[in-house]
């Protein structure tokens, strides 16, 4: 099928706006930009719909049917769930789902939450107590029914699925859901209880609280079964309201949850492109994708729809018997072809998407300035040190080591020499300074892995929380990916 070109419309910037969802965006050409959470011009084909779908409450939702839609062809359906205090049309303009739908030919639906623009979602008992203050409950809490099947918002989702099947030629094997913030919490609740009704789900920000995701015995609290899932986190995001855990631990436990439910027991493949940090897990029951975005706050990136569609939705379907089938997705879930990561305190390194054993423990060496400081010292640099023989092996070079010296012959013909205590090395018999001196420990010669990756292998190196990551293209290691790598290399 020929793809339809995406048409970006020129908007009227409103950079002075500080409102969460300015109503004047609706059916206007105004756009709002805020740390990557950008809006598009209100889509011309976005249709507002109103009807009592499951009871006397009038429900509101927005449908986007691309011009390329053909009634004789089965068409995928994507639900996109808005964040708290937002609307369906707000989710449409703050994402690029309608643009991707234009190109790929699927239908999007953007429902409104029933009450106060907040989805009715499950909540831990302890959090209900914390939010029992009338002032807070009026803002955050919608009464949750004892039976999740009686939840109005849940019933609306299934009513909309049936309605869309009646009105359009929807492919029943390709129904997906994505959400942002509270919309992600709504999506997660749907996944935990009704995952078997969907081909895949995804969400940005708004991770589930640990007490809701796990039982007291640390087993997953799940009724929906295995489900292909993609979770996007923002590096600068906070923990869910009322959580006693750090944002890092909440993200870790949410990742562990889906790895357990989906049977992901192998190490992932890691890919870092610019600010986007991706880990692809293969599961015995279903696959899982983790994405962390460097230097972004709570929300969703404007290209989130592209990542979700390209890496997951475009290549996943659920057959009528419940089996998950993987097709060829637009983007292959493969890690970086060239990659290296090191973590101080570990006897392992990450090399080309494999965990490799080192001859010695990675440690941090401090380069000091002390001359002229009357006995004091200044730290001018801190460098993760890796055995030189391991760096040679990882980068396919020959290495000979003897009595505090090492000689390396690189695949491209360059010859290198290192010596204990010397801050210089030789490259093809010419002197080159290094970031810090070579250090010997227990008969093993170490050099700065960061310097070697940059200077000798010409790789892009980034560092976060003591972890370094090197690859052959632009990349910026994020905090949650640094934690993931640290856990992998324990």
ZIMOBEL-V728933 format. One record per residue. N is the residue number from 1. RES is the residue in one letter. PSI is psi in radians with two decimals (NA if undefined). Layout:
n:N res:RES psi:PSI
n:N res:RES psi:PSI
This chain:
n:1 res:X psi:2.30
n:2 res:X psi:2.33
n:3 res:X psi:2.53
n:4 res:X psi:2.35
n:5 res:X psi:2.42
n:6 res:X psi:2.32
n:7 res:X psi:1.94
n:8 res:X psi:2.24
n:9 res:X psi:2.39
n:10 res:X psi:2.25
n:11 res:X psi:-3.12
n:12 res:X psi:1.84
n:13 res:X psi:2.45
n:14 res:X psi:1.16
n:15 res:X psi:-0.23
n:16 res:X psi:-0.15
n:17 res:X psi:2.40
n:18 res:X psi:0.13
n:19 res:X psi:2.60
n:20 res:X psi:-0.81
n:21 res:X psi:1.47
n:22 res:X psi:2.16
n:23 res:X psi:-0.39
n:24 res:X psi:-0.18
n:25 res:X psi:-0.56
n:26 res:X psi:2.17
n:27 res:X psi:0.61
n:28 res:X psi:-3.03
n:29 res:X psi:0.31
n:30 res:X psi:2.44
n:31 res:X psi:2.62
n:32 res:X psi:2.34
n:33 res:X psi:2.32
n:34 res:X psi:1.76
n:35 res:X psi:0.85
n:36 res:X psi:-0.24
n:37 res:X psi:1.45
n:38 res:X psi:2.74
n:39 res:X psi:2.79
n:40 res:X psi:2.97
n:41 res:X psi:2.46
n:42 res:X psi:2.10
n:43 res:X psi:2.28
n:44 res:X psi:-0.54
n:45 res:X psi:0.07
n:46 res:X psi:2.11
n:47 res:X psi:2.18
n:48 res:X psi:2.32
n:49 res:X psi:2.50
n:50 res:X psi:2.31
n:51 res:X psi:2.64
n:52 res:X psi:1.82
n:53 res:X psi:-0.65
n:54 res:X psi:-0.26
n:55 res:X psi:-2.72
n:56 res:X psi:-0.10
n:57 res:X psi:2.26
n:58 res:X psi:2.03
n:59 res:X psi:2.59
n:60 res:X psi:2.36
n:61 res:X psi:2.91
n:62 res:X psi:2.26
n:63 res:X psi:2.43
n:64 res:X psi:1.93
n:65 res:X psi:2.03
n:66 res:X psi:2.72
n:67 res:X psi:-0.44
n:68 res:X psi:-0.05
n:69 res:X psi:2.36
n:70 res:X psi:2.19
n:71 res:X psi:-0.35
n:72 res:X psi:0.11
n:73 res:X psi:2.29
n:74 res:X psi:2.31
n:75 res:X psi:2.29
n:76 res:X psi:2.69
n:77 res:X psi:2.24
n:78 res:X psi:2.13
n:79 res:X psi:2.38
n:80 res:X psi:2.06
n:81 res:X psi:2.22
n:82 res:X psi:2.87
n:83 res:X psi:3.01
n:84 res:X psi:2.47
n:85 res:X psi:0.14
n:86 res:X psi:-2.95
n:87 res:X psi:2.99
n:88 res:X psi:-0.78
n:89 res:X psi:-0.53
n:90 res:X psi:-0.71
n:91 res:X psi:-0.60
n:92 res:X psi:-0.73
n:93 res:X psi:-0.40
n:94 res:X psi:0.11
n:95 res:X psi:3.06
n:96 res:X psi:0.39
n:97 res:X psi:-0.68
n:98 res:X psi:-0.59
n:99 res:X psi:-0.82
n:100 res:X psi:-0.64
n:101 res:X psi:-0.69
n:102 res:X psi:-0.77
n:103 res:X psi:-0.72
n:104 res:X psi:-0.28
n:105 res:X psi:0.35
n:106 res:X psi:2.96
n:107 res:X psi:2.44
n:108 res:X psi:2.54
n:109 res:X psi:2.31
n:110 res:X psi:1.62
n:111 res:X psi:2.74
n:112 res:X psi:2.52
n:113 res:X psi:2.69
n:114 res:X psi:-0.88
n:115 res:X psi:2.28
n:116 res:X psi:0.51
n:117 res:X psi:0.46
n:118 res:X psi:2.24
n:119 res:X psi:2.57
n:120 res:X psi:1.79
n:121 res:X psi:2.82
n:122 res:X psi:2.70
n:123 res:X psi:2.49
n:124 res:X psi:2.56
n:125 res:X psi:-0.71
n:126 res:X psi:-0.56
n:127 res:X psi:-0.58
n:128 res:X psi:-0.70
n:129 res:X psi:-0.72
n:130 res:X psi:-0.59
n:131 res:X psi:0.28
n:132 res:X psi:-0.21
n:133 res:X psi:2.22
n:134 res:X psi:-0.65
n:135 res:X psi:-0.67
n:136 res:X psi:-0.74
n:137 res:X psi:-0.54
n:138 res:X psi:-0.47
n:139 res:X psi:-0.82
n:140 res:X psi:-0.59
n:141 res:X psi:2.20
n:142 res:X psi:2.41
n:143 res:X psi:2.18
n:144 res:X psi:2.20
n:145 res:X psi:2.73
n:146 res:X psi:-0.60
n:147 res:X psi:2.14
n:148 res:X psi:-0.47
n:149 res:X psi:-0.31
n:150 res:X psi:-0.03
n:151 res:X psi:2.14
n:152 res:X psi:-0.80
n:153 res:X psi:-0.65
n:154 res:X psi:-0.80
n:155 res:X psi:-0.61
n:156 res:X psi:-0.72
n:157 res:X psi:-0.85
n:158 res:X psi:-0.57
n:159 res:X psi:-0.68
n:160 res:X psi:-0.64
n:161 res:X psi:-0.83
n:162 res:X psi:-0.68
n:163 res:X psi:-0.77
n:164 res:X psi:-0.61
n:165 res:X psi:-0.61
n:166 res:X psi:-0.66
n:167 res:X psi:-0.41
n:168 res:X psi:2.87
n:169 res:X psi:1.35
n:170 res:X psi:2.34
n:171 res:X psi:1.94
n:172 res:X psi:-0.29
n:173 res:X psi:-0.08
n:174 res:X psi:1.12
n:175 res:X psi:2.20
n:176 res:X psi:2.85
n:177 res:X psi:2.42
n:178 res:X psi:2.58
n:179 res:X psi:2.83
n:180 res:X psi:2.29
n:181 res:X psi:-2.06
n:182 res:X psi:-0.50
n:183 res:X psi:-0.55
n:184 res:X psi:-0.68
n:185 res:X psi:-0.69
n:186 res:X psi:-0.76
n:187 res:X psi:-0.73
n:188 res:X psi:-0.72
n:189 res:X psi:-0.75
n:190 res:X psi:-0.71
n:191 res:X psi:-0.73
n:192 res:X psi:-0.56
n:193 res:X psi:-0.58
n:194 res:X psi:0.48
n:195 res:X psi:-0.56
n:196 res:X psi:-0.17
n:197 res:X psi:-0.15
n:198 res:X psi:2.73
n:199 res:X psi:-0.59
n:200 res:X psi:2.78
n:201 res:X psi:2.73
n:202 res:X psi:2.77
n:203 res:X psi:2.68
n:204 res:X psi:2.36
n:205 res:X psi:-3.08
n:206 res:X psi:0.85
n:207 res:X psi:2.72
n:208 res:X psi:2.61
n:209 res:X psi:2.56
n:210 res:X psi:-0.71
n:211 res:X psi:-0.36
n:212 res:X psi:-0.55
n:213 res:X psi:-0.46
n:214 res:X psi:2.59
n:215 res:X psi:3.04
n:216 res:X psi:-0.47
n:217 res:X psi:0.25
n:218 res:X psi:0.26
n:219 res:X psi:2.61
n:220 res:X psi:2.39
n:221 res:X psi:1.61
n:222 res:X psi:2.28
n:223 res:X psi:-0.22
n:224 res:X psi:-0.18
n:225 res:X psi:-3.12
n:226 res:X psi:2.52
n:227 res:X psi:2.27
n:228 res:X psi:2.19
n:229 res:X psi:2.49
n:230 res:X psi:2.16
n:231 res:X psi:2.23
n:232 res:X psi:2.26
n:233 res:X psi:2.69
n:234 res:X psi:2.24
n:235 res:X psi:-0.64
n:236 res:X psi:0.21
n:237 res:X psi:2.72
n:238 res:X psi:3.12
n:239 res:X psi:2.83
n:240 res:X psi:2.64
n:241 res:X psi:2.33
n:242 res:X psi:-0.03
n:243 res:X psi:2.42
n:244 res:X psi:-0.07
n:245 res:X psi:2.74
n:246 res:X psi:2.70
n:247 res:X psi:-0.67
n:248 res:X psi:-0.78
n:249 res:X psi:-0.64
n:250 res:X psi:-0.75
n:251 res:X psi:-0.76
n:252 res:X psi:-0.81
n:253 res:X psi:-0.60
n:254 res:X psi:-0.68
n:255 res:X psi:-0.78
n:256 res:X psi:-0.63
n:257 res:X psi:-0.94
n:258 res:X psi:-0.49
n:259 res:X psi:-0.65
n:260 res:X psi:-0.83
n:261 res:X psi:-0.69
n:262 res:X psi:-0.04
n:263 res:X psi:0.69
n:264 res:X psi:1.76
n:265 res:X psi:-0.27
n:266 res:X psi:2.83
n:267 res:X psi:2.60
n:268 res:X psi:2.97
n:269 res:X psi:2.38
n:270 res:X psi:2.37
n:271 res:X psi:2.19
n:272 res:X psi:2.04
n:273 res:X psi:1.95
n:274 res:X psi:-2.20
n:275 res:X psi:-0.15
n:276 res:X psi:2.03
n:277 res:X psi:2.00
n:278 res:X psi:2.46
n:279 res:X psi:2.19
n:280 res:X psi:2.03
n:281 res:X psi:2.31
n:282 res:X psi:2.26
n:283 res:X psi:2.62
n:284 res:X psi:-0.48
n:285 res:X psi:-0.63
n:286 res:X psi:2.77
n:287 res:X psi:2.80
n:288 res:X psi:2.42
n:289 res:X psi:2.28
n:290 res:X psi:2.33
n:291 res:X psi:2.27
n:292 res:X psi:2.38
n:293 res:X psi:2.13
n:294 res:X psi:2.38
n:295 res:X psi:0.62
n:296 res:X psi:2.54
n:297 res:X psi:-3.09
n:298 res:X psi:2.30
n:299 res:X psi:-2.56
n:300 res:X psi:2.50
n:301 res:X psi:2.69
n:302 res:X psi:-0.46
n:303 res:X psi:0.24
n:304 res:X psi:-0.69
n:305 res:X psi:-0.67
n:306 res:X psi:-0.82
n:307 res:X psi:-0.80
n:308 res:X psi:-0.80
n:309 res:X psi:-0.82
n:310 res:X psi:-0.75
n:311 res:X psi:-0.38
n:312 res:X psi:-1.13
n:313 res:X psi:-0.69
n:314 res:X psi:-0.35
n:315 res:X psi:0.41
n:316 res:X psi:2.37
n:317 res:X psi:2.75
n:318 res:X psi:2.07
n:319 res:X psi:2.88
n:320 res:X psi:-0.42
n:321 res:X psi:0.12
n:322 res:X psi:-0.19
n:323 res:X psi:2.51
n:324 res:X psi:2.22
n:325 res:X psi:2.33
n:326 res:X psi:2.18
n:327 res:X psi:-2.99
n:328 res:X psi:2.01
n:329 res:X psi:2.86
n:330 res:X psi:-0.65
n:331 res:X psi:2.23
n:332 res:X psi:2.37
n:333 res:X psi:1.34
n:334 res:X psi:2.55
n:335 res:X psi:3.09
n:336 res:X psi:2.35
n:337 res:X psi:-0.64
n:338 res:X psi:2.11
n:339 res:X psi:2.60
n:340 res:X psi:2.34
n:341 res:X psi:2.50
n:342 res:X psi:2.52
n:343 res:X psi:2.12
n:344 res:X psi:2.42
n:345 res:X psi:-0.03
n:346 res:X psi:2.58
n:347 res:X psi:0.21
n:348 res:X psi:2.76
n:349 res:X psi:2.85
n:350 res:X psi:2.08
n:351 res:X psi:1.97
n:352 res:X psi:0.83
n:353 res:X psi:0.56
n:354 res:X psi:2.60
n:355 res:X psi:2.05
n:356 res:X psi:2.49
n:357 res:X psi:2.39
n:358 res:X psi:2.84
n:359 res:X psi:-0.32
n:360 res:X psi:2.92
n:361 res:X psi:2.38
n:362 res:X psi:2.35
n:363 res:X psi:2.86
n:364 res:X psi:2.25
n:365 res:X psi:2.32
n:366 res:X psi:2.22
n:367 res:X psi:2.16
n:368 res:X psi:2.59
n:369 res:X psi:2.19
n:370 res:X psi:-0.27
n:371 res:X psi:2.29
n:372 res:X psi:0.14
n:373 res:X psi:0.28
n:374 res:X psi:0.85
n:375 res:X psi:-0.15
n:376 res:X psi:3.06
n:377 res:X psi:2.59
n:378 res:X psi:2.42
n:379 res:X psi:2.06
n:380 res:X psi:-0.13
n:381 res:X psi:2.59
n:382 res:X psi:2.25
n:383 res:X psi:2.24
n:384 res:X psi:2.17
n:385 res:X psi:2.32
n:386 res:X psi:2.49
n:387 res:X psi:2.33
n:388 res:X psi:-0.59
n:389 res:X psi:-0.54
n:390 res:X psi:-0.72
n:391 res:X psi:-0.71
n:392 res:X psi:-0.78
n:393 res:X psi:-0.75
n:394 res:X psi:-0.66
n:395 res:X psi:0.47
n:396 res:X psi:0.65
n:397 res:X psi:2.76
n:398 res:X psi:2.46
n:399 res:X psi:2.42
n:400 res:X psi:2.28
n:401 res:X psi:2.33
n:402 res:X psi:2.25
n:403 res:X psi:0.92
n:404 res:X psi:0.19
n:405 res:X psi:2.75
n:406 res:X psi:2.46
n:407 res:X psi:2.25
n:408 res:X psi:2.37
n:409 res:X psi:1.92
n:410 res:X psi:2.73
n:411 res:X psi:-0.48
n:412 res:X psi:0.11
n:413 res:X psi:-0.19
n:414 res:X psi:2.48
n:415 res:X psi:2.26
n:416 res:X psi:2.59
n:417 res:X psi:2.37
n:418 res:X psi:2.65
n:419 res:X psi:2.47
n:420 res:X psi:2.25
n:421 res:X psi:-0.11
n:422 res:X psi:2.25
n:423 res:X psi:-0.01
n:424 res:X psi:2.72
n:425 res:X psi:3.07
n:426 res:X psi:2.44
n:427 res:X psi:1.97
n:428 res:X psi:0.78
n:429 res:X psi:0.38
n:430 res:X psi:2.48
n:431 res:X psi:2.39
n:432 res:X psi:2.23
n:433 res:X psi:2.64
n:434 res:X psi:3.01
n:435 res:X psi:-0.66
n:436 res:X psi:2.95
n:437 res:X psi:2.75
n:438 res:X psi:2.45
n:439 res:X psi:2.42
n:440 res:X psi:2.32
n:441 res:X psi:2.20
n:442 res:X psi:0.73
n:443 res:X psi:0.14
n:444 res:X psi:2.28
n:445 res:X psi:2.26
n:446 res:X psi:2.58
n:447 res:X psi:2.95
n:448 res:X psi:2.08
n:449 res:X psi:-0.59
n:450 res:X psi:-0.79
n:451 res:X psi:-0.78
n:452 res:X psi:-0.75
n:453 res:X psi:-0.72
n:454 res:X psi:-0.96
n:455 res:X psi:-0.69
n:456 res:X psi:-0.72
n:457 res:X psi:-0.08
n:458 res:X psi:0.76
n:459 res:X psi:2.75
n:460 res:X psi:2.20
n:461 res:X psi:2.31
n:462 res:X psi:2.73
n:463 res:X psi:2.49
n:464 res:X psi:2.17
n:465 res:X psi:0.69
n:466 res:X psi:-0.13
n:467 res:X psi:2.36
n:468 res:X psi:2.58
n:469 res:X psi:2.29
n:470 res:X psi:2.42
n:471 res:X psi:3.12
n:472 res:X psi:0.31
n:473 res:X psi:3.04
n:474 res:X psi:2.24
n:475 res:X psi:2.60
n:476 res:X psi:1.83
n:477 res:X psi:2.28
n:478 res:X psi:2.93
n:479 res:X psi:-0.74
n:480 res:X psi:-0.60
n:481 res:X psi:-0.62
n:482 res:X psi:-0.72
n:483 res:X psi:-0.71
n:484 res:X psi:-0.79
n:485 res:X psi:-0.73
n:486 res:X psi:-0.75
n:487 res:X psi:-0.67
n:488 res:X psi:-0.61
n:489 res:X psi:0.26
n:490 res:X psi:NA
